[in-house]
Amino acid sequence: MNVSGPGGATACRAFQREYPGAELVVLHDELESALGAVSVRGGDRGTKGHNGLRSLAKA
């Protein structure tokens, strides 16, 4: 997961060619949250030190 950006970007571009205007939704672990807790936030709030999210954001 730490270097998922290049593969994620490639998959996202391929998907967007097929479905123009589509957006990427990323589901990931959050070790600071309680088991079973779910939260939703926009991509403009940073990666909170999560290396996999940082890799996706850079790609």
ZIFEN-V173630 format. One record per residue. SS is DSSP state (alpha for helix, beta for strand, coil for the rest). D_CENTER is the distance of its C-alpha to the mean C-alpha in whole Angstrom. Layout:
{{SS,D_CENTER} {SS,D_CENTER}}
//
This chain:
{{coil,10} {coil,11} {coil,11} {coil,9} {alpha,8} {alpha,12} {alpha,11} {alpha,8} {alpha,10} {alpha,13} {alpha,12} {alpha,11} {alpha,14} {alpha,16} {alpha,15} {alpha,15} {alpha,19} {alpha,20} {coil,18} {coil,19} {coil,17} {coil,14} {coil,11} {coil,7} {coil,6} {coil,4} {coil,7} {coil,7} {coil,11} {coil,12} {coil,16} {coil,17} {coil,17} {coil,20} {coil,20} {coil,19} {coil,18} {coil,15} {coil,14} {coil,12} {coil,11} {coil,10} {alpha,8} {alpha,12} {alpha,12} {coil,11} {coil,9} {coil,12} {coil,13} {coil,10} {alpha,10} {alpha,8} {alpha,5} {alpha,8} {alpha,9} {alpha,6} {alpha,7} {alpha,11} {coil,11}}
//
